[in-house]
Amino acid sequence: MKPAMKVEDLCVDLVTRRQKKRIVDHVKFEVYPGECLGILGESGSGKSMSLKAVLGLLDKNFQVSGQAVFDDKNLIGAPGEELRKLRGNQIGMVLQNPMTCFDPLYRIGSQMAETFAMHTDWNGEKIRSVSLEVLDQMRIHDGAEVLEKYPHQLSGGMLQRIMIGIAMALSPELLIADEPTTAIDAITQYEILEEFERIKREKKKAMIFITHDLGAISKVADRIMVMNSGRIVDQGDFHHILHHAKDPYTRLLVEKRMAVMDRYRDILKREERKPCLN
């Protein structure tokens, strides 16, 4: 099977007047249709920077080299206008904080309509129909009412689901989710992860899920690639990462996660042992 995207020898350097600093160092990966590749790492590991470099989202202070082949084209060095058309149409993106991705001055319906008008040739009637369909698919009730609301009137989880719905409505070949559960509460995180699982299962799309949360990535990713200091330090399925990781940094991430889970189980056991006062 042909990969939806194949990245080879990706390097990113931050160039200033005084120095040249390597941010991403010879990264390579591929992701296939119907598969979710998880990229795991803490802040500053280079995980988000790698995808921003591929999609042409870095400014002129960064030098990018290597190859990122998508639809038989190398995206590295491609014209900005060409990359802009790809983003949204063929490559969907769901970003970290939904509150900052919507303009607080405009209604949800207007912002959805503007996005669809930018990437399609749909007329107004079609755009409204798709907008309502998106809200329904994302399990958001009273769609017509929601379209009239402003972003601050909706929860972070609802806004995140709307972002996912907009991205999928444009039928991208690849969906990139960059820390999509970071800025929302634990219950909503679970709902969002369920949504990504459903998309992977039903739509058979290629997906890249970027996060620092081992628990989140274990739920949606088929393969996990761990990054540290701009390099790939480990990769494999969740069982490999959990039990057979050789890299010290990867083992540290696992130990942190297991410590949190052990603490959680201890609290539950103590609560169960408390006498009933009724």
N, C-alpha and C positions, 0 to 999 in steps of 0.2 A: 504493500500500500504506500502511496506517495504521501509524504508529510504535508500538512497544511502550511507549516512554516519550518524552515531549517536554518539555524544560525550557526556559523562557524567562525572561529578565531576573532570574536568580537572584542575590541579594545576601545576603551574610552579614556581620554586624557583631559584633565583640567589644565588649561594653559593660562598662566598669568605672566606679568612682566618679569617676575623674579624666578618662577619655577614651572616645571611641567610635572604634574602629579597623576599617576595611573589610578583611575577609579574602578575600571572594569578590566580584568586581565585575562585575555584569551578564553572567553566563555564560549561554549558550544552546547547546543541542545536542539531537539526537534520535537514537534507535537503533531499528533495525527488526528484525523477526523474521528469524532466520538470519544476522544481521550482528553482527560484533564491532567496537565502537567502542573504540579505544585512547585513553586519556587519559595524556599524557606530561608529566612535569615533575619537577623536583628537590624535595627536602624543603622544605616551606613554600610551595610554589607554589599551593596551594589545591585540588589535584586530589582528595584524599581528603575534604577538608572539604566540597567541593561535594556529594558523594554522601551524606555523613553528614547534611548539612542536609536533603537531599531525603527521607531515610529517618527523620528525626526522632530522630537519635542524638546531637544536641548538647544541652548543658545550658542552664539558664535565663540564663546569661551571654551567650548568643548570640542575636541578632535575625536572623530569616530572612524574606526577602520574595521575591516572584516567583511563578512557576508551575512545577509539575512534574506533568504530567498522565500518569496511569497508569490504565488500565482506565476511562477517562472520568471520573476523579476527580482533583482537585488535591490532591496530598499535602502541600503547604505549609500548615501550620496545621491539618492533620487531627488528630483526637483520638489520643492516644498508644496507646490500646488498639487502635484501628483499624490503626495503623501496625504495631503488634506482630504482629497477625494476618497482615498482608501479608508481613512479613519471615519468610522460611522457606517459607510456602505459595506465594505468587505471585512473590515476589522472593527468590531465593537469594543467599547471601553466602558468599564464601570469603575469609578474612582472612589477614593477613600472616604471623603466626608460629603454626604449628599447635601448638607445644609449650604455648603459653599459652591455647589454646582448649579444651583438654581438662583436666578436673580430675584431678590426679595421684593422688587417693585412691580413684578409682572405675575399675572395669574398662571397657574399650572398649565391650563389649556393653551394659553398663548405661547408659552415656552415649548410645549410639545409640538405645537403647530409650526413654530419657527424651525425647529430641528428637522421635522419631516419635510418641510418645504425646501430646506437647504439641500437635502440628500435625495429627494425624489421629484417626480413630475406630477404628483397627486394634486387634485383640485381640493378646494376647501371642504366639500362634502366628504370626500374620501379621507381626508386628514382627520376630520372629526370622528368618522366611523372607526378608523384605526385607533385613534386615541382612546375611545371608549372600550374598544376591544382589548387594548393593552391593559387598561385598569382592571377589566374583568378577568383577564388571564393571570394578572398578578394578585388576584383575590382581594381587590380593593372595591368595596361596596359603594353604591350611590355615585357611580362614575360621573354623571352629568354635574352633580353638585361639586365633586372634587375638582373638576376642570375649572370651576369658577373660584376656587380658593387660592390663596397666596401660600408660598412655601412655609411661612412661619405657623400656618394653621394646621400643618400636617406633621406627624411624627417623623423622626429620622428613619425609622424602619419603612414607613410608607414611601418616603422620598427615594429611599434606596431601591425599593421594589419598582417604583416608576422608572428609575434610571435603567434598571435591568430590562424592564419591558420595552422601553424606547430602543435600547441597543438591539434586542432580539427582533423587534418589529421590522428592522431594516435588513433582516436575514443575513447577518455576517457569516463569513466562512470561519472566522476565528473570533472568540470572545476573550478579552483580557480583563481580569478583575484585579485591581491593585488595592490591597488591604480593604476589601469591601465591608468587613465586619468590625473594623477598629473603633469607629465612632458611635456605635450603638450598643444598647444593653444586651445582656446575655440571652434573654428570651427571644429578642428580635434577631440576634445573631443566629440562633438555631433556625428560625424561620427563613432567613436569607440563605443559609447553607442548604436547607431543604429545597429552596428555589433553584439554586445552582445544580443540585443533584437532579432535579426534575428536567432542567434544560438539557443537561448532558444525556440523560436517559431517553428523552422524547425527541429532541432535535438532532441528536448525533453530530453536534458541533465540536470542533476543536476548542479547547479552553486552556488558558494559562491563569492560574490562581496564585497571586503573590501575597505572602503574609509572613508575620513573625510568630504566628500562633500554631504550634504543632497540632493542637486539638482540632482546630478548624480545618487545617490542611488534610488531616487524616480522614475527614469525613467526605471530601470531594475529590481528592487527587488519586489518580491511578499510579503515577510515579512522582517521586519527590526529589528535587534537586536542592541541595543545601549550599548556600553561599556565605562566605566570610571574607572580608577585606577585598572584595572584588573578584574573588576566585570561587570556582566550584570545588567544594571540599568533600562532598559525599553525594551519592545518589542511589536510588533504588525504590522499591515499594515501601509502604509504611512498616511492614513487619521487619524489613531489613534495617530501616532507620532506627526502629525501636530496639532491636535486639542485636544487630550485627554491625552497627556503624563503627568504623575504625578511627575516624577523625575525632580528636579531642573536643573540638568545638561542637560537633554534632552530638556527641555523648553528653556534653554540658546542657544543651538544649533539652535533650530527653530527660536528664536528671531533674532539671527545673520543672518540667511538665509533670513528671511522676511525683515529685515532692508536693506539688499543688494538689494533685489527685489524692495522694495519701492523706494529706491534711483534711481535705474535704470528706473523705470516708471516715476519718477519726471523729469529726464533728457530728456526722450523721449517727455514728454508733453511740456517742455520748447522749445525743438527743433521744435515741431509742431506749436507752437505759434509765432515763429520768422517770420517776414514778408518776402515775396519772393522778391528778388532783380532783378529778370529777367524782 
